[in-house]
Amino acid sequence: MLEPLAEQGDPNAQYLLATADANGTGVTQSWQSAAYGLLRAAKQGAVWAQVGIGALYTGGFGVPRD
């Protein structure tokens, strides 16, 4: 249900799917997929996604540590 919305650019759906990817909720856990979804939502101004992608960069989860 969320995937079509995320593909259409809905930042809330992108954030929720990224969170599921990060936690492995209903999907195989993937830091790379989580980072991709968080970055897409963050670029649209979703504050929680900005915090999340920052945490991934800080820890080097799915992205180079920075």
QUIDAHU-V468155 format. One record per residue. N is the residue number from 0. RES is the residue in three letters. SS is DSSP state (alpha for helix, beta for strand, coil for the rest). OMEGA is omega in radians with two decimals (* if undefined). D_FIRST is the distance of its C-alpha to the first C-alpha in Angstrom with 1 decimal. Layout:
n:res:ss:omega:d_first
N:RES:SS:OMEGA:D_FIRST
N:RES:SS:OMEGA:D_FIRST
//
This chain:
n:res:ss:omega:d_first
0:MET:coil:-3.12:0.0
1:LEU:alpha:-3.06:3.8
2:GLU:alpha:3.11:5.7
3:PRO:alpha:3.12:6.5
4:LEU:alpha:3.12:7.4
5:ALA:alpha:3.13:9.3
6:GLU:alpha:3.11:11.0
7:GLN:coil:3.07:12.0
8:GLY:coil:3.13:13.7
9:ASP:coil:-3.07:12.1
10:PRO:alpha:3.11:14.2
11:ASN:alpha:3.10:12.5
12:ALA:alpha:3.11:9.2
13:GLN:alpha:3.12:11.6
14:TYR:alpha:-3.11:13.7
15:LEU:alpha:3.10:11.2
16:LEU:alpha:3.11:10.3
17:ALA:alpha:3.10:14.1
18:THR:alpha:3.08:15.0
19:ALA:alpha:3.10:13.2
20:ASP:alpha:-3.13:15.1
21:ALA:alpha:-3.09:18.2
22:ASN:alpha:-3.07:18.3
23:GLY:coil:-3.12:17.1
24:THR:coil:3.12:14.6
25:GLY:coil:3.14:12.8
26:VAL:coil:3.02:13.9
27:THR:coil:-3.11:17.4
28:GLN:coil:-3.13:18.8
29:SER:coil:3.09:19.4
30:TRP:alpha:-3.12:21.3
31:GLN:alpha:3.10:21.2
32:SER:alpha:3.10:17.4
33:ALA:alpha:-3.13:17.4
34:ALA:alpha:3.14:20.2
35:TYR:alpha:-3.12:18.6
36:GLY:alpha:3.13:15.5
37:LEU:alpha:-3.14:17.9
38:LEU:alpha:3.11:20.4
39:ARG:alpha:-3.14:18.1
40:ALA:alpha:-3.13:17.1
41:ALA:alpha:3.14:20.8
42:LYS:alpha:3.12:22.2
43:GLN:coil:3.06:20.5
44:GLY:coil:3.12:22.3
45:ALA:coil:-3.01:19.8
46:VAL:alpha:-3.12:22.5
47:TRP:alpha:3.07:20.8
48:ALA:alpha:3.09:19.6
49:GLN:alpha:3.09:23.2
50:VAL:alpha:-3.11:24.5
51:GLY:alpha:-3.13:22.2
52:ILE:alpha:3.06:23.2
53:GLY:alpha:3.11:26.7
54:ALA:alpha:3.12:26.7
55:LEU:alpha:3.10:25.5
56:TYR:alpha:3.13:28.4
57:THR:alpha:-3.11:30.8
58:GLY:alpha:-3.11:30.2
59:GLY:coil:3.14:29.7
60:PHE:coil:3.09:26.4
61:GLY:coil:3.13:24.8
62:VAL:coil:3.07:27.0
63:PRO:coil:3.12:30.8
64:ARG:coil:-3.11:32.2
65:ASP:coil:*:33.3
//
